[in-house]
Amino acid sequence: MPERDPGSLRGDFLAIGLQLAAVMAVPLVLAVYVGGWLDERTGTRPYLQLVAILLGLGAAAYGAFLVLRRYWVENPVPPVSEEARRAGRRWDLEIEERERRREAGEDE
């Protein structure tokens, strides 16, 4: 897997954030206006608007899922390397040793 420029990740997060904002805001705003318009025409205020908002929330959640799923497919999390596992074990041992010294009253 090729190394990625850390600056490009910032751009990815901005792009994903804007996509999420769009796919969540558009259905909700549309639902508020359509529900309000339907309530005005039928005299059922606020029931159709509430139903429309719930449908808009569902559409927004589904849109967010699609955006995130596409990102996850394009950027899979690589498996943890054995070297990273060894480094984690060394770090754990180092922390345990520091805690042991502190409990024993030994200064570093």
N, C-alpha and C positions, 0 to 999 in steps of 0.2 A: 504494500500500500504506500503510495507516495506521500511524502511529508507535506503538510498544508501550512501555508503562511498564516501565522496567528492573526494578522490584520484581516485576512479574508473571513475568518470566523466571525469577527465583529460585523462585517457586512452581511454574512449569512443570518446572524441573529436579528439585525435590523430588518432585512428582507422578510424573514419569517414573522417578526413582530408586526410589520405592516400588513402582511397577508392575513394574519390572525385578526387584526383589528378590522380589516375590511370584511372578512367572512363572518365576523360576529356582529358588526355594527349594521351592515346593510339589511340582513333579515329582521333585526329587531326594530330598526327605524321604519322599515316597510310595514311590519306587523302593526306598529302603533298607528300609523296613518291609515292603513287599510281597515283595521279594526274600528278605529274612530269613525271612518267614513261609513262603514256598514252599520254601526250603531246609530248614526245620524239618520240614515235612510230607513232603518227598521224600528227605531225607537226602543232598542233593547239595551241601552247604555247601562252598565259597562261590560255586559257579559260577552258580547262578540269581540270586544277589544281584548278582554282577558284571554279568551280562547286564541285569538290571533297572536298575542304576545307569547303564550305557551308554545304555539306552533313555531314562532320565530326563534324562541330559545332552543327548541329541538333542532331547527335548521342551522342555527349558529353552532351548536355543539357538534353536529355532524360535519359542518364545514371545517371547524377547527380540527376535528379528528382527521379529515382528509389531508389538510395541510401538514399536520404533524407526522402522519404516516408517511407521506411522500418524503419528508425530511429524514425520517428514520431509515427508510429504504435506501436513500442516496448516501447516508452517512452512518453506516453500521458501527456499533461499538466493537472495536477489535478485542479478541480474547486477551486476557492478562498473560503477560510473558512470565516465564520462570524467573527471570532476573528481577522483575517487579515483585514477585512473591518473596524472593530472598531478601530484597530491600525492606519489604514490609516486616518480615520476621526479625531482621536486624534492628529495625526501629522499635518494635515491640520489646525486644530484649533490652535495648538501651533505656526505654522508659521504665521497665520493671526494675532495672538496676538503679536508676535515679530514685525511684520510690523506696526501694530497699534502703539505700543510703540515707535518705531523708528520715525514714522511720527509725533507723538505728542512730540518728543524731550525728552522722558523719557529714562534714561539710565538703563540698566539692572544691 
